[in-house]
Every structure is written in structure tokens, then in C-alpha cells.
């Protein structure tokens, strides 16, 4: 691989980091600002479990939109359909976070639950379905990147494990920033590695 191609790949990775991190951070703050009011209304009418699933689904959909919008636009260079990438991500994020919120806030005691355990659950329930949904888009375009499921899962898992314990009163921005940067950095390194491997395979 020549030096020009290497610079292009790392430039792509840097762009990925920036758009994913900024998109996720903005989306997360918007979600925090709006979803809890909806949850309170639904809880009065339908109960805690349903309220947490709906609240989590809305949060996950907004969150996934933030992380997939910029990356979907970047992937047009690889002939990946942006609309399908975003739609798959949003649906998967909504379902995954809906189950994560239900587990954390109804089946466990969210007040005493270790933040590391909450991060573990949210990271897996968000990263795995999003990874599968995005892998399906790659596969539809004939791009064989089975490792993307693992990369996505690890990105969200490690990000939430590291970032969620940093949260708390008046520290939400710090937690969101760390999570967003880590997801962008880990998934960005992963996409650069996968693109380089594909380019090497084509050259051979």
C-alpha cells in the first residue's frame, strides 16, 4: 500500500472519529433533555416497565441517529446506501436501548446498581444490535466485513464501561464526551483496518 493511500485511510478514520463523536454527543444531550418527560407520562398510564422500554427506545433511536448520520454519509465513498445505514442503525439502537433501560431500571435497582454493570449491559445491548444491523447493510452491498459486529460491540462496550462511571450530578457532559470519543475512535480504527484489508485483497 502506497503512502498516499495510507494517508487517505487515516484521513477517513479521522473524519469518522469527528462525525461519530460530535453526532453522538449532540444526540445524547438532546435525548437526555427530552426523553425523561415522555417516560413520566407513559409510566402514569402504562406502568414502569413499558415506560422504561419506550423511554429507552426513544433514547436509543436518537443516539443511533447521531452516531450513524455522519458515518453513513462518509460510507457513500464505499457505495454504502446512506438511508439504509441510518434506518438500520436507528431501529437497532431503539430496540437495544429499550431492552437495556428495561433491565437497568426495572429488573435491577438502578440506584444501587454498580455503574460498571450498567455500562456493561447498555454497551452490549446497544453495540451488538447496531453492529448486526450495520453489518447487514455492508453485506447487502457485497462488502464482507463479518468482524464489524465485534468491532461495534467492543466500541460501545468499552465506551460505556469507561464513560458511564464518570457521570453523576453536573458531570453528564464529561461522561457523554468520553463515551462519544471512544465509540468514534474504536469504530474508526476498526473501519480503517477493514478498508485496508479489503484494498489489499483487491490488489492481490
N, C-alpha and C positions, 0 to 999 in steps of 0.2 A: 504494500500500500504506500503510495507516494505521500510526500509531506503536505501537499495541497489538500488531498483527500482527508488526511488526518486532521488538519485544521478545520475543514468543513464539518467533520463529525463532531469535534469538540465544540465548535460553534453552535451546532444543532443542539448538543447536550446543554449548553449554557442557556440557550433560548428556552429549552424545555424547562429547566430549573426555574427560570424567571417567570414564565407564564403560569406554570403549575403553582408555584409558591404564592404569587400575587393573587391568582384566581381563587385558590383555596382560602387564603387569609381573608379576603374580602367577603367571600361567600359564607365563611364561618361566622364572621361578625354580624352579617345580615341575618343568618339563621338564629344566632343567639338573641338577636333583638326582637324577632317576631314569633318564634315557634312556641315559646312557653305560654303566651296568652292564649293561643289556639288550644294547647294542651289542657289548660284550666277549664276552658269552655266545654271541651269534649268530655273531660273527667266528670263534670257535674251531670252530664247527660248519659254517658255510657260506661263509666267506671274507669278505674286506674289503668288496667291492662290495655284496654282499647285506646285510651288516651295516650299512653306511652308509645304504643305501636304507631299511631298516627303522627304523634309529635316526632318520633324518631324517623319516620318515613319522610316527612317534610324536611327535616334537618338533613337527612342523608341525600335527598334529591337536590337540595340547594348546594350542599357540599360537593357532590359529584359533578354538578354542573360547573362549579368553579374550577375543579381540577381537570375537567375534560374539554372545556371550551377552547382554551389556548392550545392544548396538546393536539386536539382534533384538527385545528387549523394548520399546525405545523406538519401533521402527518399527511396533508394533501400532497406533499412532495413525494410521498411513497405511494400515492394513488389510493389512500385510505379514505373512505367516504366519511366526511366530517359529521354529517347529520346522524348517521347510524352510530358512529363512535360516541357522540354525545348522548343520544337516546338510550343506547345500551347501558352506558355508564350511569345515567340518572336513574333508570329503572332498577339496576342492580344496587346502587347506593341507597335508594329508598327502601328496598326490601331488606337489605343487610342491616342498615341502621335501625329500621323498625324493630327487627328481632333483637338487636343489641340493646336498645333502650328498654324493651320489654324485660329482658333478662336482668339488666342492671337495676332498674327501678321498681320491679315488681317481685321477681323471684329472689332477689338478694336485697339486703339493706344497703341502699346507696350511701347512707350517712356514715356507716362503719366499714363499708367495703374498701379494701386497700385499692388505692388509685392504680397501682401496677396491675391488679387483676382486672379492673375496669378497662384499662388500656389494652390489656391482652384480648379481652372479649371484643371490644369495639374495633381494634385493629384487624382481627381475624374476620369478624362479621362484615367489615367494610371492604378490606383489601381483597379477600378471596372472591366474593361475587363480582366485584368490579373487574378483577383480573380475568375471570372467566368470561364475562360479558365482552371485554375488550379483545380478548383472545379470539372470540367468535367472529369479531369484525375483521381481525387480521386474517383469519382462516378463510373467510368469505372472499377476501381479495387474493387468495392463494399465497399468503405470506405465512410460512411455517415458523412460528415462534412459540412453541409449547412452554418454554421457560418463562414466558411473560406472566403466567398465572402465579408462579412462585415469586417472581420479582415484585409484582403488585402486592401480594400478600405480605412479603417481608417489608416492603416500603411502608405500608400502613401500620403493620405490627410494631416495627421498631420506632416509628414516629410517635405513635400513641403511647408506647411504653416509656419513651423518653420525655415526651411533652406533657402528657396529662398530669403527672405528679407535680409539674411546675405551676399548675393552675391554682386557683383559690381567689379569695377576695382581692380585687384590684390587680390581679395578675393574669387575667384572661388573655390579654394581648400577648404576653410572653409565651404562654402555653400554645396559643394558636400559631404564633410566629415560628416556634420550634417545630411543631408538627408539620406546618406547611413547607418549611425549608427542607426538612428531612424527607418528606414524601417526594418533593421535587428533585432533590439531589439523588436519592436512591433510585427512583424510577428513571431519572435522567441518565445515570450511569448505566442502568440496565438497557435502555433503548439504544444508547451509543454502542454498547457491546453487541447487541443483537444486529444492529445495522451493519457494523463492521464484519460480523461473521457472515452475513448474507452477501456482502460485497465480495468477500474473499471466496466464498463458494461459487459465486457467478464468474469471478475471474479465473478460477481453476477449471 
